[in-house]
Amino acid sequence: MAKDIEAAPQGGEFSTKDYSDPPPAPIVDFEELTKWSLYRAVIAEFVATLLFLYITVATVIGYKHQSDPTVNTTDAACSGVGILGIAWAFGGMIFVLVYCTAGVSGGHINPAVTFGLFLARKVSLIRALLYIIAQCLGAICGVGLVKGFQSSYYVRYGGGANELSAGYSKGTGLAAEIIGTFVLVYTVFSAELLSSTTLTWIFWVGPLIGAAIAAAYHQYVLRASAAKLGSYRSN
């Protein structure tokens, strides 16, 4: 395997990497507040998150209704889009929305992604906070549209919110969120909703921890920041 630090010719200098990184974003950059590009990006994050939540939550509620044995007594198990269809709805929407917004805002569409990119100094604190606010507001508005259009189904099926399935502990749910978010944020780096409010923390803490681990892995294992921890080689 290629070495991360190659032995330099006599009299030469050590080269710690064979790629270049953009300079880290400043923690606080007030100059950003004077640029329209920032507000355009914030609007893009708001709209993208609104559309994402509207389509995906509506899909989940629709599936729960179609597979509800009290409604469909013929063959409820085979009704609706199914779990695979829900996965396609989530994945397809993310694919389309990231494609549409990547050149404007970076296509975060998720507070965990923004948090991870902030930890890796890819975005400033101001941009990260505005993105997260826009994403949360977009999510609220997207779910609000679903509730407005399908009020009875929304109430009956718990708003299509995340919940722990029977037989799984809180620790298992938290671990699943951490691992899933690590995969998500790691993918972002490589490519440059709830029935019980007492369990809400799982779906916030898990993604944030996963994002932090992905940021640390990217910065200190894959990228040049690891060299600051001391000389090393990969055999």
C-alpha positions in Angstrom: 0.0 0.0 0.0 1.1 3.6 -0.6 2.7 5.3 2.4 1.2 8.4 3.8 4.6 9.8 4.5 7.3 8.9 2.0 11.0 9.0 2.6 12.4 12.2 1.0 15.5 12.2 -1.2 18.7 13.3 0.6 18.5 16.9 1.4 14.8 17.1 0.5 11.7 17.5 2.6 9.1 15.1 3.8 5.8 15.2 2.0 2.8 14.4 4.2 0.2 14.1 1.5 -0.4 13.9 -2.2 -3.6 15.9 -2.3 -4.6 19.4 -1.4 -7.4 20.6 1.0 -9.1 23.9 0.9 -8.2 26.2 3.8 -10.4 25.5 6.9 -13.5 27.7 7.2 -13.2 30.4 9.9 -15.1 29.6 13.1 -16.9 33.0 12.9 -17.1 34.9 9.6 -19.2 38.0 9.9 -18.3 38.9 6.3 -20.6 36.0 5.2 -23.6 38.0 6.5 -23.1 40.6 3.8 -23.2 38.1 0.9 -26.4 37.1 -0.9 -24.9 33.6 -1.5 -25.3 32.8 2.1 -29.0 33.7 2.2 -29.6 31.9 -1.1 -28.0 28.8 0.4 -30.1 29.1 3.5 -33.3 29.3 1.4 -32.2 26.3 -0.6 -31.7 24.3 2.6 -35.1 25.3 3.9 -37.0 24.4 0.7 -35.1 21.2 0.2 -35.8 20.0 3.7 -39.4 21.0 3.4 -39.8 18.9 0.3 -37.9 16.0 1.7 -40.1 15.8 4.9 -43.3 16.3 2.9 -42.6 13.5 0.5 -41.1 11.0 2.9 -43.6 11.5 5.8 -46.5 11.4 3.4 -45.1 8.1 2.0 -44.8 6.6 5.5 -48.3 7.6 6.4 -49.7 6.3 3.1 -48.0 3.0 3.6 -49.3 2.7 7.2 -52.8 3.4 6.0 -52.6 1.0 3.0 -51.2 -1.8 5.2 -53.6 -1.2 8.1 -55.6 -4.4 8.7 -58.5 -2.5 10.1 -58.8 -0.6 6.7 -57.6 -3.2 4.2 -59.0 -6.5 5.3 -58.2 -8.4 2.1 -54.4 -8.6 2.0 -53.0 -5.8 4.3 -49.5 -7.4 4.4 -49.0 -6.9 0.6 -50.6 -3.5 0.4 -48.8 -0.2 -0.1 -45.3 0.6 -1.2 -43.7 -1.6 1.5 -40.5 -1.0 3.5 -38.5 -1.1 0.3 -40.7 1.6 -1.3 -40.2 3.8 1.8 -36.5 3.4 1.4 -36.7 4.3 -2.3 -38.7 7.4 -1.3 -36.1 8.6 1.1 -33.1 7.7 -1.1 -34.7 9.0 -4.2 -35.6 12.4 -2.7 -32.2 12.8 -1.2 -30.6 12.0 -4.5 -32.7 14.6 -6.4 -32.5 17.3 -3.7 -28.8 17.0 -3.2 -28.3 17.2 -7.0 -30.4 20.3 -7.1 -28.8 22.1 -4.2 -25.2 20.9 -4.1 -24.0 23.8 -6.1 -26.0 26.3 -4.0 -25.7 25.2 -0.4 -23.7 22.0 -0.5 -26.9 19.9 -0.3 -26.7 19.2 3.5 -30.5 18.8 4.1 -29.8 17.4 7.5 -28.6 19.1 10.8 -26.3 16.1 11.5 -24.5 16.7 8.1 -24.1 20.4 8.8 -22.8 19.6 12.3 -20.3 17.2 11.0 -19.1 19.6 8.3 -18.8 22.3 11.0 -16.6 20.1 13.2 -14.4 19.4 10.2 -14.1 23.2 9.6 -15.8 22.9 6.2 -18.4 25.6 7.1 -18.3 28.5 9.5 -20.3 28.6 12.8 -22.6 31.3 11.3 -23.4 29.3 8.2 -23.9 26.1 10.3 -26.4 27.8 12.7 -28.3 29.3 9.8 -28.4 26.0 7.9 -29.7 24.1 11.0 -32.3 26.7 11.7 -33.5 26.6 8.1 -33.5 22.8 8.1 -35.5 22.6 11.3 -38.0 25.2 10.0 -38.2 23.4 6.7 -38.9 20.1 8.4 -41.6 21.7 10.5 -43.3 23.2 7.5 -43.0 20.0 5.4 -44.7 18.0 8.1 -47.2 20.8 8.6 -48.2 20.4 5.0 -48.7 16.7 5.4 -50.9 17.3 8.5 -52.8 20.0 6.7 -53.5 17.8 3.7 -54.0 14.5 5.5 -55.1 15.5 9.0 -57.0 12.4 10.0 -54.3 10.0 8.7 -51.6 12.1 10.3 -53.2 11.8 13.7 -54.2 8.1 13.3 -50.7 7.0 12.3 -48.6 9.3 14.6 -47.4 11.6 11.9 -45.2 8.9 10.4 -42.7 9.6 13.2 -39.7 7.6 14.2 -40.2 5.2 17.0 -38.5 2.2 18.7 -39.9 -1.1 17.5 -41.1 -3.6 20.0 -38.2 -5.6 21.5 -35.5 -3.0 21.0 -34.0 -1.1 23.9 -33.1 2.6 23.9 -29.4 1.7 23.7 -30.0 -0.3 20.6 -31.9 2.6 19.0 -29.2 5.0 19.9 -26.5 2.7 18.5 -28.5 2.3 15.2 -28.8 6.1 14.9 -25.0 6.6 15.5 -24.0 4.0 13.0 -26.5 5.1 10.4 -25.5 8.7 10.7 -21.8 7.8 10.6 -22.4 6.2 7.2 -24.4 9.2 6.0 -21.9 11.8 7.1 -18.9 9.7 6.0 -20.5 9.5 2.6 -20.9 13.2 2.5 -17.3 13.8 3.4 -16.1 11.2 0.8 -18.1 13.0 -1.9 -17.4 16.4 -0.6 -40.3 12.2 13.9 -41.8 10.7 17.1 -44.5 8.8 18.8 -43.2 9.5 22.3 -41.5 12.8 23.2 -39.5 11.0 26.0 -37.5 9.2 23.3 -36.9 12.2 21.1 -33.3 12.6 22.4 -32.3 9.3 20.7 -33.0 10.7 17.2 -31.0 13.8 18.0 -28.1 12.5 20.1 -27.5 9.5 17.9 -27.1 11.5 14.7 -24.9 14.2 16.4 -22.6 11.5 17.8 -22.4 9.7 14.5 -21.6 13.0 12.7 -18.9 13.8 15.2 -17.3 10.4 14.8 -17.4 10.7 11.0 -15.8 14.2 11.2 -13.0 12.9 13.4 -12.5 9.9 11.1 -12.3 12.1 8.1 -10.0 14.7 9.6 -7.6 12.6 11.7 -7.6 9.3 9.9 -8.1 10.0 6.2 -6.8 13.6 5.9 -3.7 15.5 6.7 -4.7 16.6 10.2 -3.5 13.2 11.4 0.0 14.2 10.7 -0.3 16.8 13.4 -0.6 14.0 15.9 2.8 12.7 15.1 4.8 11.0 12.3 3.1 7.8 11.1 3.2 5.3 8.2 0.6 2.9 6.8 2.1 -0.4 5.7 
